C-alpha cells in the first residue's frame, strides 16, 4: 500500500457517521492519508490565515485517526454538529470542514 489510505477506510467513516466526505478531501486521503503540510499556514476563502500542524490520518494505528477523533467529538453531546468533519489539527485543537450538502 502507498502512503495514502484505501477507499474502504473512507467508506467506513462515511457509513459509521452517516457523512459524505467531499471529493477533494477523499483525494487528499487516498494520496497521503493525512500527513504534515510543507507550508503550515493557509489562506482561507474568507481571507483569514489558518495554521495546520497535521492532517488527521484515517486508518487505525496512527496517533490521531479520524474515526476516533470524530467519534469522540460526536459522543460528547454534540461537541461538533453532524455537518462538520475534523480533518486537521493545530495548536488550538482540531480544524473542521463543512460537509457538502449538509447544514
Residue pairs with C-beta under 8 A, 6 or more apart in sequence:
2 31
3 31
3 32
3 33
3 35
4 29
4 30
4 31
4 32
4 33
5 29
5 30
5 33
5 57
5 58
5 59
6 30
6 59
7 30
9 29
9 58
9 59
10 21
10 26
10 29
10 30
10 58
12 67
13 19
13 21
13 58
13 66
13 67
13 70
14 20
14 21
16 67
16 71
17 70
17 71
17 74
17 82
18 82
19 82
19 85
19 99
19 102
20 99
20 100
20 101
20 102
21 29
21 85
21 99
22 97
22 99
22 100
25 85
25 87
25 97
28 55
29 58
32 55
33 57
33 58
33 59
33 62
34 54
34 55
34 56
34 57
34 58
34 62
34 66
35 54
35 55
35 57
36 53
36 54
36 55
37 52
37 54
37 55
40 51
40 52
40 53
41 49
41 50
41 51
41 52
42 49
42 50
42 51
42 52
43 49
43 50
44 50
50 90
50 95
51 90
51 91
52 88
52 89
52 90
52 95
53 88
53 89
53 90
53 91
54 64
54 88
54 89
55 87
55 88
56 64
56 65
56 66
56 69
56 86
56 87
56 88
56 89
56 94
57 63
57 64
57 65
57 66
58 65
58 66
58 67
59 65
60 67
60 68
64 89
66 85
66 86
66 87
69 86
69 94
70 85
70 86
73 79
73 80
73 86
73 94
74 80
74 82
80 86
80 96
81 103
82 102
82 103
83 98
83 99
83 102
83 103
84 96
84 97
84 98
84 99
85 96
85 97
85 98
85 99
86 94
86 95
86 96
87 95
87 96
87 97
88 94
88 95
89 95
